[in-house]
């Protein structure tokens, strides 16, 4: 069996959200934003790989992980972005990481508060795609009025272990590579979430929030906001991603002002969990290039 994974980082409340953090001994800071149905613990292994370089802060978005439901019930991308901005205002300017829905949130943050973002690392970002894969189509269907609540109710009847294994099979390129302890942690967390009265509303609300971005027009469209970002940007896609088409990297290359694209041949949708050392190596390169400010990306 593979070596036991490290424990998840300790956390505490930062205002209205729960944040897990590495020891404050590194020269720079980084903020990590998870995707739909995820949590701060999605970043545990990558934060370990980078802890000598950046003090890491992984947020549980409102209603996710150990963060309580937002008082206004707002789970839109804009609301999640406000939560991340609130954390960045506490940490100071940082390198910003986002996966999937968290990538969409990170784009909005970097576009609206460039003063807080030194560099941007997007892992399979859920940016609007006119040809979404089966997974996003399921999310869209589950976010429909009434249908979403019905689906959530039916899912609660399925054992947590079965739901987690199905989810991992969707987002990992090779589900057999998931360490048994990580699988156990995820199952226990799902059981805890099942006991929270607001868990279904948080999931459905966040799903509706990301679907709404696919139809947004005007200046707030995520692709138009991406075109405004000046921070050096690293975009990582897994070749076996079943949720976000790696082909979207080509559109990103035409849109972001300073961008490097990396396609990982053995990763799926959550490369920071599947291949943390590889992702860390790419992130180190980007952070090294921006140590003295937002310098142009090296060729």
Secondary structure in CASP SS format (residue, H / E / C, confidence):
PFRMAT SS
TARGET T0000
AUTHOR 0000-0000-0000
METHOD secondary structure of the structure
MODEL  1
X C 1.00
X C 1.00
X C 1.00
X C 1.00
X C 1.00
X C 1.00
X C 1.00
X C 1.00
X C 1.00
X C 1.00
X E 1.00
X E 1.00
X E 1.00
X E 1.00
X C 1.00
X C 1.00
X E 1.00
X E 1.00
X E 1.00
X E 1.00
X E 1.00
X C 1.00
X C 1.00
X C 1.00
X C 1.00
X C 1.00
X C 1.00
X E 1.00
X E 1.00
X E 1.00
X E 1.00
X E 1.00
X E 1.00
X C 1.00
X C 1.00
X C 1.00
X C 1.00
X C 1.00
X C 1.00
X H 1.00
X H 1.00
X H 1.00
X H 1.00
X H 1.00
X H 1.00
X H 1.00
X H 1.00
X H 1.00
X H 1.00
X H 1.00
X C 1.00
X C 1.00
X C 1.00
X E 1.00
X E 1.00
X E 1.00
X E 1.00
X E 1.00
X E 1.00
X E 1.00
X C 1.00
X C 1.00
X C 1.00
X C 1.00
X C 1.00
X C 1.00
X C 1.00
X C 1.00
X C 1.00
X C 1.00
X C 1.00
X C 1.00
X C 1.00
X C 1.00
X C 1.00
X C 1.00
X H 1.00
X H 1.00
X H 1.00
X H 1.00
X H 1.00
X H 1.00
X H 1.00
X H 1.00
X H 1.00
X H 1.00
X H 1.00
X H 1.00
X H 1.00
X H 1.00
X H 1.00
X C 1.00
X C 1.00
X E 1.00
X E 1.00
X E 1.00
X E 1.00
X E 1.00
X E 1.00
X C 1.00
X H 1.00
X H 1.00
X H 1.00
X H 1.00
X H 1.00
X H 1.00
X H 1.00
X H 1.00
X H 1.00
X H 1.00
X H 1.00
X H 1.00
X C 1.00
X H 1.00
X H 1.00
X H 1.00
X E 1.00
X E 1.00
X E 1.00
X E 1.00
X E 1.00
X E 1.00
X E 1.00
X C 1.00
X C 1.00
X C 1.00
X C 1.00
X C 1.00
X C 1.00
X C 1.00
X C 1.00
X C 1.00
X C 1.00
X H 1.00
X H 1.00
X H 1.00
X H 1.00
X H 1.00
X H 1.00
X H 1.00
X H 1.00
X H 1.00
X C 1.00
X C 1.00
X C 1.00
X C 1.00
X H 1.00
X H 1.00
X H 1.00
X H 1.00
X H 1.00
X H 1.00
X H 1.00
X H 1.00
X H 1.00
X C 1.00
X C 1.00
X C 1.00
X C 1.00
X H 1.00
X H 1.00
X H 1.00
X H 1.00
X H 1.00
X H 1.00
X H 1.00
X H 1.00
X H 1.00
X H 1.00
X H 1.00
X H 1.00
X C 1.00
X C 1.00
X C 1.00
X H 1.00
X H 1.00
X H 1.00
X C 1.00
X C 1.00
X H 1.00
X H 1.00
X H 1.00
X H 1.00
X H 1.00
X H 1.00
X H 1.00
X H 1.00
X H 1.00
X H 1.00
X H 1.00
X H 1.00
X H 1.00
X H 1.00
X H 1.00
X C 1.00
X C 1.00
X C 1.00
X C 1.00
X H 1.00
X H 1.00
X H 1.00
X H 1.00
X H 1.00
X H 1.00
X H 1.00
X H 1.00
X H 1.00
X H 1.00
X H 1.00
X H 1.00
X H 1.00
X H 1.00
X H 1.00
X H 1.00
X C 1.00
X C 1.00
X C 1.00
X H 1.00
X H 1.00
X H 1.00
X C 1.00
X H 1.00
X H 1.00
X H 1.00
X H 1.00
X H 1.00
X C 1.00
X C 1.00
X C 1.00
X C 1.00
X C 1.00
X E 1.00
X E 1.00
X E 1.00
X E 1.00
X E 1.00
X E 1.00
X E 1.00
X C 1.00
X C 1.00
X C 1.00
X C 1.00
X C 1.00
X C 1.00
X C 1.00
X C 1.00
X C 1.00
X H 1.00
X H 1.00
X H 1.00
X H 1.00
X H 1.00
X H 1.00
X H 1.00
X H 1.00
X C 1.00
X C 1.00
X C 1.00
X E 1.00
X E 1.00
X E 1.00
X E 1.00
X E 1.00
X E 1.00
X C 1.00
X C 1.00
X C 1.00
X C 1.00
X C 1.00
X C 1.00
X H 1.00
X H 1.00
X H 1.00
X H 1.00
X C 1.00
X H 1.00
X H 1.00
X H 1.00
X H 1.00
X H 1.00
X H 1.00
X H 1.00
X H 1.00
X H 1.00
X H 1.00
X H 1.00
X H 1.00
X H 1.00
X H 1.00
X C 1.00
X C 1.00
X C 1.00
X C 1.00
X C 1.00
X C 1.00
X C 1.00
X C 1.00
X C 1.00
X C 1.00
END
